[in-house]
Amino acid sequence: MSKIAVLFPGIGYHTDKPLLYFSRKLAKSKGYEIIEVNYGGFPAGVKGSAEKMKEAYVMALSQAEEILTGVDFSKYEDVLFISKSVGTAVAASYDGKYSVGARHIYYTPVVESFQFMREKSGVVFHGTGDSWAETAAVRNECKRLDLPLHITLDASHSLEVSDIFKDFDNFKVIMGHTEEYMQRWD
């Protein structure tokens, strides 16, 4: 089976950070061709500013379009978009705009991302200590779109807590759910 996984990072959360690093390794071990969408040049002070968040999103989407130019997603039997934070909005938007029909792993989406997500299009991961998205709003949007939601208690926007050993335990659970989602189409 021909498979491709595209990684869409967040602002300051690059593909070498734990969620995307381990997801990339996991996808590669499952036979996925990997593309990393490494965008940047975002404005400072995005958090708390709707205007700057939109500017960052528009910049990231434009850069993603440029990076993915020439990729023929129709030749793959399984297209998986793995995204983090603002990258969830970019991945979902790109998928909709180009009718890719990708499956999605959404790590800590910002609330604005849900307006671009398709019903039953993927799986969502969220931490109850995420200062970028309120848990109640994430729960409501996941319910509305029929997206499975995996919650990590007290975890930040990076799905981390203040105890590194608890982080190891949490990441093991998160990667287990990630692998389970990847294998649904094996």
C-alpha positions as CSV (number, residue, x, y, z in Angstrom):
1,M,0.0,0.0,0.0
2,S,1.3,3.5,-0.9
3,K,1.2,5.8,2.1
4,I,2.3,9.3,2.8
5,A,2.3,11.3,6.0
6,V,2.7,15.1,6.0
7,L,3.7,16.9,9.2
8,F,2.4,20.4,9.9
9,P,4.2,21.9,12.9
10,G,3.0,24.7,15.2
11,I,4.5,28.1,15.9
12,G,7.7,27.3,17.8
13,Y,6.8,23.6,17.9
14,H,8.9,22.1,15.2
15,T,9.1,18.5,13.9
16,D,12.0,17.7,16.2
17,K,9.8,18.3,19.3
18,P,8.4,15.1,21.0
19,L,4.9,14.9,19.5
20,L,5.9,15.3,15.9
21,Y,9.3,13.6,16.3
22,F,7.8,10.4,17.7
23,S,4.8,10.6,15.3
24,R,7.2,10.9,12.3
25,K,9.3,7.9,13.6
26,L,6.1,5.9,14.1
27,A,4.7,6.8,10.6
28,K,8.1,5.9,9.0
29,S,8.1,2.5,10.8
30,K,4.6,1.9,9.3
31,G,5.9,2.5,5.8
32,Y,4.7,6.0,5.3
33,E,6.7,8.3,3.0
34,I,7.3,11.5,5.1
35,I,7.1,15.1,4.1
36,E,7.7,17.9,6.7
37,V,6.2,21.2,6.1
38,N,8.7,23.5,7.7
39,Y,7.3,27.0,7.7
40,G,8.3,30.1,9.7
41,G,8.8,33.8,9.9
42,F,5.7,34.3,12.1
43,P,5.0,37.6,13.8
44,A,5.8,37.9,17.5
45,G,3.0,37.9,20.1
46,V,0.6,35.6,18.4
47,K,-0.9,34.2,21.6
48,G,-3.9,36.3,22.6
49,S,-4.0,38.3,19.4
50,A,-6.7,37.2,16.9
51,E,-5.2,39.4,14.3
52,K,-1.7,38.0,14.6
53,M,-3.1,34.4,14.8
54,K,-4.8,34.9,11.5
55,E,-1.7,36.4,10.0
56,A,0.4,33.4,11.2
57,Y,-2.2,31.0,9.8
58,V,-2.3,32.8,6.4
59,M,1.5,32.8,6.2
60,A,1.7,29.1,7.2
61,L,-0.9,28.0,4.7
62,S,0.8,29.9,1.9
63,Q,4.1,28.3,2.8
64,A,2.5,24.9,3.0
65,E,1.0,25.3,-0.4
66,E,4.4,26.2,-1.8
67,I,6.1,23.3,-0.1
68,L,3.5,20.8,-1.2
69,T,3.3,22.0,-4.8
70,G,3.8,19.1,-7.1
71,V,2.8,16.4,-4.6
72,D,0.2,14.2,-6.2
73,F,-1.8,12.9,-3.3
74,S,-4.1,10.9,-5.5
75,K,-1.4,8.4,-6.1
76,Y,-1.4,7.3,-2.5
77,E,-3.9,4.9,-1.0
78,D,-3.5,6.4,2.5
79,V,-2.8,10.1,3.1
80,L,-2.2,11.1,6.7
81,F,-1.8,14.7,8.0
82,I,-0.2,15.0,11.4
83,S,-0.5,18.5,12.8
84,K,0.2,20.5,15.9
85,S,-1.4,23.8,17.1
86,V,-1.8,26.3,14.3
87,G,-0.6,23.5,12.0
88,T,-4.0,21.8,12.7
89,A,-5.8,24.8,11.0
90,V,-3.3,24.7,8.1
91,A,-3.6,20.9,7.6
92,A,-7.4,21.0,7.7
93,S,-7.6,24.1,5.4
94,Y,-5.1,22.6,2.9
95,D,-7.0,19.3,2.9
96,G,-10.3,21.1,2.2
97,K,-9.0,23.5,-0.3
98,Y,-7.3,20.8,-2.4
99,S,-9.8,18.0,-1.7
100,V,-7.1,15.7,-0.5
101,G,-9.3,13.6,1.7
102,A,-6.6,13.0,4.2
103,R,-6.9,11.4,7.6
104,H,-5.8,13.6,10.4
105,I,-4.0,13.4,13.7
106,Y,-4.6,16.8,15.4
107,Y,-2.3,17.5,18.3
108,T,-3.6,20.4,20.5
109,P,-5.6,22.3,18.0
110,V,-6.4,25.9,18.6
111,V,-10.2,26.5,18.7
112,E,-10.1,28.3,15.4
113,S,-8.9,25.1,13.7
114,F,-12.3,23.4,14.1
115,Q,-13.9,25.6,11.5
116,F,-11.7,23.9,8.9
117,M,-12.0,20.3,10.1
118,R,-14.2,17.8,8.3
119,E,-16.6,15.6,10.3
120,K,-15.1,12.2,11.2
121,S,-11.8,13.3,9.6
122,G,-9.4,12.3,12.4
123,V,-8.5,12.1,16.0
124,V,-7.8,15.0,18.5
125,F,-5.4,15.2,21.4
126,H,-5.8,17.9,24.0
127,G,-4.4,18.8,27.5
128,T,-6.6,20.2,30.2
129,G,-3.9,22.8,31.0
130,D,-3.7,24.1,27.5
131,S,-3.7,27.9,27.6
132,W,-4.4,28.2,23.9
133,A,-7.7,26.3,23.9
134,E,-10.3,25.7,26.6
135,T,-11.2,22.1,27.3
136,A,-14.9,22.7,27.1
137,A,-14.7,24.3,23.7
138,V,-12.5,21.5,22.4
139,R,-14.9,18.9,23.8
140,N,-17.9,20.6,22.2
141,E,-16.2,20.9,18.8
142,C,-15.1,17.3,18.8
143,K,-18.6,16.2,19.7
144,R,-20.0,18.4,16.9
145,L,-17.6,17.0,14.3
146,D,-17.7,13.4,15.7
147,L,-13.9,13.4,16.3
148,P,-12.5,11.1,18.9
149,L,-10.8,13.1,21.7
150,H,-8.0,12.0,23.9
151,I,-7.4,14.2,26.9
152,T,-4.3,14.4,29.0
153,L,-5.0,15.8,32.4
154,D,-3.1,18.9,33.5
155,A,-1.1,18.9,30.3
156,S,0.0,22.1,28.5
157,H,-0.3,23.0,24.9
158,S,2.7,20.7,24.3
159,L,0.9,17.9,26.1
160,E,3.5,18.1,28.9
161,V,3.2,18.4,32.6
162,S,5.9,19.6,35.1
163,D,7.1,16.0,35.8
164,I,9.3,14.5,33.1
165,F,8.6,11.0,34.2
166,K,4.9,11.6,34.0
167,D,5.5,13.1,30.5
168,F,7.2,9.8,29.5
169,D,4.1,7.9,30.7
170,N,1.8,10.4,29.0
171,F,3.7,10.3,25.7
172,K,3.6,6.5,25.7
173,V,-0.2,6.6,26.0
174,I,-0.5,9.4,23.3
175,M,1.8,7.5,20.9
176,G,-0.3,4.3,21.5
177,H,-3.4,6.1,20.5
178,T,-1.5,7.6,17.5
179,E,-0.4,4.2,16.4
180,E,-3.9,2.8,16.8
181,Y,-5.2,5.5,14.5
182,M,-2.5,4.9,11.9
183,Q,-3.2,1.2,11.9
184,R,-6.9,1.5,11.2
185,W,-6.1,1.5,7.4
186,D,-3.3,-1.0,7.4
